[in-house]
Amino acid sequence: MRTMIRRLAPLRLTLLLTAIILASCGGEASTPQPSSQSAMAVDIVGVLLSGPTIVDIGPRSATLLAESNVDLACAVAFGPTTDYGQIAVDQDMLGGGHSDHHPVLTGLEPDTLYHYRLGGLGPDGTVYRSEDFTFRTPPEADAGDRQPNDGAVALSVMGVSSNFGGGDNDSTWGANNAIDGDFGTQWSSDGDGDDAWIELQLPSKTRVTAIGFWTRTMGTSARIFSFQVVTEGGESYGPFVLDGAADLRYFDVDWTAERLRFEAVDTSGGNTGAVEIEVYGEPEM
């Protein structure tokens, strides 16, 4: 069964997990299950060592943490009602089932009560599902007129310390995910920890007035606590301290550059990277 889970296409596995989570208690999911054991959902709490817990709750995103004593392919359904409507999967589910779960819930609305339910599929085909839980997002912080991706300078990747699994910049965890404007994708290094870096090209020489950085996290690892920025001329700025991992953190700056290298300074180690990086400014005339 473990082999079969690994071979399932990501979309098919996501649909299967969605059916598992949303199936009525004691009922059969609408998607055929891998074995007769999976016709009835088992309470997932029985195989959890910790969680499910919602952490890094921001106005627009949050992270679910859970640790299981069996390898599971997990996903979480969430929404403003018990109809849910949205689904988030483990960030590294493409590797198959595992025990450390940390799906990121994106597309949230500020100051809103959310319902969520965790589901999983075990290597023997057993279906697991939690009861309904809730959390509330905080109000939107006052960030002036700046909104994510609103007026940001177009960027391209010139270099990166590594991409998870040795992939290229367009791969599932590739560097281009850090500048694509999609908070559901991430750049993950391949275990670079404090040595992670990404170099970004601006369209032209630009007076940079602000930068935004959203660190990825896997709960106890892969989080960047601070970073510095180095220009093509060798000028170094920072460190910039990231006081959370729930959304973009903005920093007002004032320098002129055409290329910026974002370097991790202090991290929790592991597959460090970024959900999104933004640069704001005006081209020099």
C-alpha positions as CSV (number, residue, x, y, z in Angstrom):
1,M,0.0,0.0,0.0
2,R,2.9,2.4,0.8
3,T,4.1,1.9,-2.8
4,M,0.7,2.6,-4.2
5,I,0.4,5.8,-2.2
6,R,3.7,7.0,-3.6
7,R,2.6,6.3,-7.1
8,L,-0.7,8.1,-6.9
9,A,-0.7,11.4,-8.9
10,P,-0.8,14.4,-6.6
11,L,-4.3,15.5,-7.9
12,R,-5.7,12.0,-7.5
13,L,-4.3,11.7,-4.0
14,T,-5.7,15.1,-3.1
15,L,-9.1,14.1,-4.3
16,L,-9.0,10.9,-2.4
17,L,-8.0,12.7,0.8
18,T,-10.8,15.2,0.3
19,A,-13.3,12.4,0.0
20,I,-11.9,10.9,3.2
21,I,-12.1,14.1,5.2
22,L,-15.6,15.1,4.0
23,A,-17.2,11.7,4.2
24,S,-19.9,11.5,6.9
25,C,-19.0,9.9,10.2
26,G,-19.1,6.1,9.8
27,G,-20.1,6.5,6.2
28,E,-18.4,5.6,2.9
29,A,-16.5,8.2,1.0
30,S,-17.7,8.8,-2.6
31,T,-14.2,7.9,-3.9
32,P,-13.4,4.1,-3.9
33,Q,-11.0,3.3,-1.1
34,P,-7.8,1.2,-1.4
35,S,-8.9,-1.6,0.9
36,S,-11.9,-2.8,2.9
37,Q,-10.3,-1.4,6.1
38,S,-10.8,2.1,4.7
39,A,-14.6,2.0,4.4
40,M,-14.9,3.3,7.9
41,A,-12.9,6.3,9.0
42,V,-10.9,5.8,12.2
43,D,-10.4,8.7,14.6
44,I,-7.0,10.1,13.7
45,V,-6.4,11.2,17.3
46,G,-5.6,7.6,18.1
47,V,-2.4,7.7,16.0
48,L,-1.3,11.3,16.7
49,L,1.6,12.0,19.0
50,S,0.8,15.7,19.0
51,G,-1.8,18.1,17.4
52,P,-3.6,18.9,15.3
53,T,-2.6,22.4,16.3
54,I,-2.9,25.6,14.3
55,V,0.1,27.9,14.5
56,D,1.5,31.0,12.8
57,I,-2.0,32.3,12.3
58,G,-2.0,35.4,10.2
59,P,-4.8,37.4,8.5
60,R,-4.4,35.4,5.3
61,S,-2.7,32.1,6.2
62,A,-2.0,29.6,9.0
63,T,-0.1,26.3,9.4
64,L,-1.5,23.0,10.9
65,L,1.0,20.9,12.8
66,A,0.5,17.3,13.8
67,E,2.8,14.3,14.4
68,S,1.7,10.8,13.9
69,N,3.1,7.4,15.1
70,V,2.4,5.9,11.6
71,D,3.2,7.3,8.2
72,L,0.2,9.1,6.7
73,A,-0.6,11.0,3.6
74,C,-2.5,13.9,5.2
75,A,-4.7,16.8,4.1
76,V,-6.9,19.3,5.9
77,A,-10.3,20.6,4.8
78,F,-11.1,24.1,6.0
79,G,-13.6,26.9,5.5
80,P,-15.9,29.3,7.3
81,T,-18.5,26.6,7.8
82,T,-18.5,22.8,8.3
83,D,-19.0,22.6,4.5
84,Y,-15.3,23.6,4.4
85,G,-14.7,24.2,0.7
86,Q,-11.0,24.4,0.7
87,I,-8.2,21.8,1.0
88,A,-4.5,22.0,2.0
89,V,-2.1,19.1,1.7
90,D,1.2,18.3,3.4
91,Q,3.9,20.5,1.8
92,D,6.0,17.5,1.1
93,M,3.3,14.9,0.4
94,L,4.8,14.1,-3.0
95,G,7.3,12.0,-1.1
96,G,4.4,9.8,0.2
97,G,3.2,9.2,3.7
98,H,5.3,10.5,6.6
99,S,4.9,11.3,10.3
100,D,5.5,15.1,10.5
101,H,2.5,17.0,9.1
102,H,2.4,20.7,8.3
103,P,0.0,21.7,5.6
104,V,-0.3,25.5,5.1
105,L,-3.8,27.0,4.9
106,T,-3.9,29.9,2.5
107,G,-6.5,32.2,1.0
108,L,-7.9,33.0,4.5
109,E,-9.9,36.2,5.3
110,P,-8.9,38.4,8.2
111,D,-10.9,38.3,11.5
112,T,-12.8,35.2,10.5
113,L,-13.8,32.0,12.3
114,Y,-12.6,28.9,10.4
115,H,-13.6,25.2,10.8
116,Y,-11.1,22.5,9.9
117,R,-10.8,18.8,9.8
118,L,-7.7,16.6,9.4
119,G,-7.7,13.4,7.4
120,G,-5.1,10.8,6.4
121,L,-4.5,7.6,4.6
122,G,-2.2,5.0,6.2
123,P,0.2,2.7,4.4
124,D,-2.2,-0.3,5.0
125,G,-5.2,1.6,3.5
126,T,-6.7,2.6,6.8
127,V,-8.6,5.9,6.6
128,Y,-8.2,8.4,9.5
129,R,-10.2,11.5,10.2
130,S,-10.5,14.0,13.0
131,E,-13.5,15.8,14.5
132,D,-14.2,19.4,13.5
133,F,-12.0,22.1,15.1
134,T,-12.0,25.9,14.8
135,F,-9.6,28.8,14.9
136,R,-9.9,32.6,14.2
137,T,-7.7,34.7,12.0
138,P,-6.6,38.1,13.4
139,P,-7.6,41.4,11.8
140,E,-5.5,42.7,8.9
141,A,-2.5,44.6,10.2
142,D,-2.1,48.2,9.2
143,A,0.3,48.1,6.3
144,G,-0.6,51.5,4.8
145,D,-1.6,51.2,1.2
146,R,0.7,48.3,0.4
147,Q,-1.0,45.0,-0.4
148,P,0.8,41.7,-1.4
149,N,1.9,41.9,-5.0
150,D,0.3,45.3,-5.5
151,G,2.8,47.4,-7.3
152,A,5.8,45.0,-6.7
153,V,8.7,45.1,-9.1
154,A,8.9,42.2,-11.6
155,L,11.7,39.8,-10.6
156,S,13.6,36.9,-12.1
157,V,15.8,34.3,-10.5
158,M,19.5,34.6,-11.3
159,G,20.8,32.0,-8.9
160,V,19.9,29.9,-5.9
161,S,21.7,27.9,-3.2
162,S,19.7,24.8,-4.1
163,N,16.2,23.5,-4.8
164,F,14.7,20.6,-2.9
165,G,15.4,17.2,-4.5
166,G,17.9,18.8,-6.9
167,G,15.1,20.2,-9.1
168,D,15.4,23.2,-11.4
169,N,13.9,26.6,-10.7
170,D,10.6,25.5,-12.3
171,S,10.3,22.4,-10.3
172,T,7.7,21.7,-7.5
173,W,9.9,23.3,-4.9
174,G,12.0,25.5,-7.3
175,A,13.2,29.0,-6.8
176,N,10.6,30.5,-9.2
177,N,7.9,29.7,-6.6
178,A,9.3,32.5,-4.4
179,I,8.4,35.2,-7.0
180,D,5.3,33.8,-8.6
181,G,2.7,35.7,-6.6
182,D,1.1,32.4,-5.5
183,F,1.0,31.9,-1.8
184,G,0.2,28.2,-2.3
185,T,3.7,27.5,-3.7
186,Q,7.1,27.7,-2.1
187,W,10.8,27.7,-2.8
188,S,12.5,25.1,-0.6
189,S,16.3,24.6,-0.5
190,D,17.7,21.1,-0.2
191,G,18.7,21.2,3.4
192,D,20.7,24.5,3.2
193,G,19.7,25.8,6.6
194,D,21.6,29.0,7.4
195,D,23.4,28.8,4.0
196,A,20.3,29.2,1.9
197,W,20.2,32.1,-0.6
198,I,18.4,33.3,-3.7
199,E,19.5,36.0,-6.1
200,L,16.9,38.1,-7.9
201,Q,17.2,40.3,-10.9
202,L,15.2,43.6,-11.2
203,P,14.2,44.9,-14.6
204,S,16.6,47.8,-14.4
205,K,18.6,49.9,-11.9
206,T,16.0,50.7,-9.2
207,R,15.7,52.8,-6.1
208,V,14.3,50.1,-3.8
209,T,12.0,51.5,-1.2
210,A,10.6,48.3,0.5
211,I,11.0,44.6,0.5
212,G,8.7,41.8,1.6
213,F,9.7,38.3,2.7
214,W,7.6,35.3,3.8
215,T,9.6,32.5,5.2
216,R,8.5,28.9,4.7
217,T,8.3,26.7,7.8
218,M,7.9,23.0,8.7
219,G,7.0,23.8,12.3
220,T,10.3,22.9,14.0
221,S,12.5,23.3,11.0
222,A,12.9,25.2,7.7
223,R,12.1,28.6,9.1
224,I,14.2,31.7,8.5
225,F,14.4,34.0,11.5
226,S,16.5,36.7,9.9
227,F,18.1,37.4,6.5
228,Q,20.3,40.0,4.9
229,V,20.3,41.5,1.4
230,V,23.4,42.0,-0.7
231,T,23.4,44.1,-3.9
232,E,25.4,43.4,-7.1
233,G,27.9,46.1,-5.9
234,G,28.6,44.2,-2.7
235,E,26.6,46.5,-0.3
236,S,25.1,44.4,2.5
237,Y,21.9,45.4,4.4
238,G,20.3,43.8,7.4
239,P,19.8,41.6,9.2
240,F,16.0,41.8,8.8
241,V,14.2,40.0,11.5
242,L,11.1,37.9,10.7
243,D,8.9,37.9,13.7
244,G,6.5,35.3,12.3
245,A,5.9,32.8,9.5
246,A,2.2,33.4,8.8
247,D,2.5,36.0,6.1
248,L,4.7,38.5,4.3
249,R,6.8,40.7,6.5
250,Y,7.6,44.2,5.0
251,F,10.6,46.3,5.6
252,D,11.1,49.9,4.4
253,V,14.5,50.4,2.9
254,D,16.3,52.9,0.7
255,W,19.0,51.7,-1.7
256,T,19.7,51.5,-5.4
257,A,20.4,48.2,-7.0
258,E,19.7,46.0,-10.1
259,R,20.3,42.7,-8.4
260,L,19.5,41.5,-4.9
261,R,20.8,38.4,-3.1
262,F,18.6,37.4,-0.1
263,E,20.7,35.3,2.3
264,A,19.5,33.5,5.4
265,V,21.3,34.5,8.5
266,D,19.6,32.8,11.4
267,T,17.3,29.8,10.8
268,S,15.9,26.6,12.5
269,G,17.9,24.6,9.9
270,G,16.6,22.1,7.3
271,N,15.0,22.9,4.0
272,T,14.8,26.7,4.5
273,G,13.3,28.8,1.7
274,A,10.5,31.3,1.0
275,V,6.8,31.3,0.3
276,E,7.1,34.7,-1.4
277,I,9.6,37.6,-1.9
278,E,8.6,41.0,-3.1
279,V,10.5,44.2,-4.0
280,Y,9.1,47.7,-4.3
281,G,10.7,50.7,-5.9
282,E,11.0,53.1,-8.8
283,P,13.4,52.7,-11.7
284,E,16.2,55.3,-11.9
285,M,15.9,57.7,-14.8
